[in-house]
């Protein structure tokens, strides 16, 4: 976002500032969370903490630094009287929450971190989704799309027969193909926001549904274009066929066995299929 003077791009998480749009986009696309810098930015707002955290700058162990910082913050919070600065208390709580979030996801795979951020995004939109303008819905849906594409795609090992029959690569791999995300994020966003399936209340269940969005199959460029869905210009997705029907004219091959698949090879979750049925053009 731009700063209050409209002169520079400023990251809300860590305070990174630049006047170059390309640099700012590269910063936002970095897979490594910048929450720790955000913690430091928050700390700088509290004068009484500056002297207490100076020594922590020399500590290299992130886990030790976070633990020590959290202990110092809790001690400071205990010294505040109930009537003292509500803003300080709120900032302290936010810092501790950020520290705990960093610790929890530090040793997990990137897709789990992105799944958590995706669920945060969806929860933030849960009650306001129906009041968003078409342009705002498109923007919010693109945010989920970003969360998906900040991950390494999961190649399922299924390619179209046309790709399979092309000359193999020198080391035996299948020919160059288009990695098609079968369950596209923009459609998923609309379905999840409108239907709010039960797994939305449980991160441990949601993350596996999020992981489905990372799955790809190998198609020719034309096949990839043929199976795409489009927006209707009013913030919604339009389609004349469900996923199963859109891919029905494509024969798939399992690259690990060379076997031809009997029908579409991936499981289509019921929540996604039911959401597609509601979006079929009459």
URNORUR-V643305 format. One record per residue. N is the residue number from 1. RES is the residue in three letters. NEAR is the number of other ideal C-beta (glycine too) atoms within 10 Angstrom. Layout:
n = <N | N>
res = <RES | RES>
near = <NEAR | NEAR>
This chain:
n = <1 | 2 | 3 | 4 | 5 | 6 | 7 | 8 | 9 | 10 | 11 | 12 | 13 | 14 | 15 | 16 | 17 | 18 | 19 | 20 | 21 | 22 | 23 | 24 | 25 | 26 | 27 | 28 | 29 | 30 | 31 | 32 | 33 | 34 | 35 | 36 | 37 | 38 | 39 | 40 | 41 | 42 | 43 | 44 | 45 | 46 | 47 | 48 | 49 | 50 | 51 | 52 | 53 | 54 | 55 | 56 | 57 | 58 | 59 | 60 | 61 | 62 | 63 | 64 | 65 | 66 | 67 | 68 | 69 | 70 | 71 | 72 | 73 | 74 | 75 | 76 | 77 | 78 | 79 | 80 | 81 | 82 | 83 | 84 | 85 | 86 | 87 | 88 | 89 | 90 | 91 | 92 | 93 | 94 | 95 | 96 | 97 | 98 | 99 | 100 | 101 | 102 | 103 | 104 | 105 | 106 | 107 | 108 | 109 | 110 | 111 | 112 | 113 | 114 | 115 | 116 | 117 | 118 | 119 | 120 | 121 | 122 | 123 | 124 | 125 | 126 | 127 | 128 | 129 | 130 | 131 | 132 | 133 | 134 | 135 | 136 | 137 | 138 | 139 | 140 | 141 | 142 | 143 | 144 | 145 | 146 | 147 | 148 | 149 | 150 | 151 | 152 | 153 | 154 | 155 | 156 | 157 | 158 | 159 | 160 | 161 | 162 | 163 | 164 | 165 | 166 | 167 | 168 | 169 | 170 | 171 | 172 | 173 | 174 | 175 | 176 | 177 | 178 | 179 | 180 | 181 | 182 | 183 | 184 | 185 | 186 | 187 | 188 | 189 | 190 | 191 | 192 | 193 | 194 | 195 | 196 | 197 | 198 | 199 | 200 | 201 | 202 | 203 | 204 | 205 | 206 | 207 | 208 | 209 | 210 | 211 | 212 | 213 | 214 | 215 | 216 | 217 | 218 | 219 | 220 | 221 | 222 | 223 | 224 | 225 | 226 | 227 | 228 | 229 | 230 | 231 | 232 | 233 | 234 | 235 | 236 | 237 | 238 | 239 | 240 | 241 | 242 | 243 | 244 | 245 | 246 | 247 | 248 | 249 | 250 | 251 | 252 | 253 | 254 | 255 | 256 | 257 | 258 | 259 | 260 | 261 | 262 | 263 | 264 | 265 | 266 | 267 | 268 | 269 | 270 | 271 | 272 | 273 | 274 | 275 | 276 | 277 | 278 | 279 | 280 | 281 | 282>
res = <UNK | UNK | UNK | UNK | UNK | UNK | UNK | UNK | UNK | UNK | UNK | UNK | UNK | UNK | UNK | UNK | UNK | UNK | UNK | UNK | UNK | UNK | UNK | UNK | UNK | UNK | UNK | UNK | UNK | UNK | UNK | UNK | UNK | UNK | UNK | UNK | UNK | UNK | UNK | UNK | UNK | UNK | UNK | UNK | UNK | UNK | UNK | UNK | UNK | UNK | UNK | UNK | UNK | UNK | UNK | UNK | UNK | UNK | UNK | UNK | UNK | UNK | UNK | UNK | UNK | UNK | UNK | UNK | UNK | UNK | UNK | UNK | UNK | UNK | UNK | UNK | UNK | UNK | UNK | UNK | UNK | UNK | UNK | UNK | UNK | UNK | UNK | UNK | UNK | UNK | UNK | UNK | UNK | UNK | UNK | UNK | UNK | UNK | UNK | UNK | UNK | UNK | UNK | UNK | UNK | UNK | UNK | UNK | UNK | UNK | UNK | UNK | UNK | UNK | UNK | UNK | UNK | UNK | UNK | UNK | UNK | UNK | UNK | UNK | UNK | UNK | UNK | UNK | UNK | UNK | UNK | UNK | UNK | UNK | UNK | UNK | UNK | UNK | UNK | UNK | UNK | UNK | UNK | UNK | UNK | UNK | UNK | UNK | UNK | UNK | UNK | UNK | UNK | UNK | UNK | UNK | UNK | UNK | UNK | UNK | UNK | UNK | UNK | UNK | UNK | UNK | UNK | UNK | UNK | UNK | UNK | UNK | UNK | UNK | UNK | UNK | UNK | UNK | UNK | UNK | UNK | UNK | UNK | UNK | UNK | UNK | UNK | UNK | UNK | UNK | UNK | UNK | UNK | UNK | UNK | UNK | UNK | UNK | UNK | UNK | UNK | UNK | UNK | UNK | UNK | UNK | UNK | UNK | UNK | UNK | UNK | UNK | UNK | UNK | UNK | UNK | UNK | UNK | UNK | UNK | UNK | UNK | UNK | UNK | UNK | UNK | UNK | UNK | UNK | UNK | UNK | UNK | UNK | UNK | UNK | UNK | UNK | UNK | UNK | UNK | UNK | UNK | UNK | UNK | UNK | UNK | UNK | UNK | UNK | UNK | UNK | UNK | UNK | UNK | UNK | UNK | UNK | UNK | UNK | UNK | UNK | UNK | UNK | UNK | UNK | UNK | UNK | UNK | UNK | UNK | UNK | UNK | UNK | UNK | UNK | UNK | UNK | UNK | UNK | UNK | UNK | UNK>
near = <9 | 11 | 11 | 8 | 6 | 6 | 10 | 15 | 19 | 15 | 17 | 10 | 16 | 17 | 14 | 19 | 14 | 15 | 11 | 10 | 9 | 9 | 13 | 19 | 11 | 11 | 16 | 14 | 10 | 10 | 10 | 8 | 18 | 17 | 15 | 19 | 14 | 20 | 25 | 15 | 17 | 16 | 18 | 12 | 11 | 18 | 8 | 11 | 20 | 10 | 8 | 15 | 18 | 9 | 10 | 15 | 8 | 7 | 13 | 6 | 9 | 12 | 12 | 11 | 18 | 21 | 13 | 15 | 22 | 16 | 10 | 15 | 22 | 11 | 10 | 15 | 13 | 7 | 8 | 14 | 6 | 6 | 6 | 9 | 13 | 10 | 9 | 17 | 13 | 10 | 17 | 21 | 12 | 13 | 22 | 17 | 12 | 18 | 19 | 12 | 17 | 17 | 14 | 12 | 18 | 13 | 8 | 12 | 12 | 14 | 20 | 17 | 21 | 24 | 26 | 19 | 19 | 25 | 21 | 13 | 16 | 22 | 11 | 12 | 20 | 12 | 8 | 11 | 18 | 10 | 7 | 15 | 10 | 13 | 10 | 14 | 21 | 17 | 12 | 21 | 24 | 12 | 16 | 24 | 17 | 16 | 22 | 23 | 15 | 17 | 19 | 11 | 14 | 15 | 15 | 18 | 16 | 23 | 27 | 23 | 12 | 17 | 22 | 20 | 12 | 14 | 7 | 11 | 10 | 6 | 5 | 6 | 9 | 17 | 15 | 11 | 21 | 17 | 15 | 23 | 19 | 21 | 21 | 19 | 21 | 18 | 20 | 26 | 26 | 21 | 21 | 26 | 21 | 13 | 13 | 14 | 17 | 9 | 18 | 18 | 11 | 10 | 14 | 8 | 12 | 20 | 19 | 11 | 19 | 27 | 17 | 17 | 27 | 20 | 18 | 20 | 26 | 25 | 24 | 19 | 11 | 9 | 19 | 17 | 11 | 13 | 19 | 10 | 17 | 9 | 15 | 13 | 9 | 11 | 17 | 16 | 19 | 13 | 19 | 11 | 14 | 18 | 20 | 13 | 14 | 18 | 24 | 12 | 10 | 21 | 14 | 25 | 22 | 15 | 17 | 8 | 9 | 8 | 10 | 11 | 15 | 8 | 9 | 18 | 15 | 18 | 9 | 16 | 17 | 9 | 18 | 23 | 13 | 13 | 21 | 22 | 9 | 10 | 18 | 12 | 8 | 3>
